[in-house]
Amino acid sequence: MSSAVPVFDNLWTVTDLAQFLRVSDKTIYDWVHKRVIPFHKANRLVRFKPAEIERWLSSKGESHHGN
């Protein structure tokens, strides 16, 4: 096995998550800044675990599609 496998391989970028939630990248960055959404940071890179996002959506009652 190669030790060069990126740590963030299974994680979503801000753009990935924005497209998934149908919001802008700016909205995702705002949520991260306000700590509204679960995220991980390393070397200034923000990434998201899909399973954590699914749990977050479930806890929000999928209210991300409106107000």
PyMOL commands that set and color helices and strands:
alter all, ss='L'
color gray80, all
select helices_A, chain A and resi 14-21+25-33+50-59+63-65
alter helices_A, ss='H'
color red, helices_A
select strands_A, chain A and resi 40-42+45-47
alter strands_A, ss='S'
color yellow, strands_A
deselect
rebuild
show_as cartoon
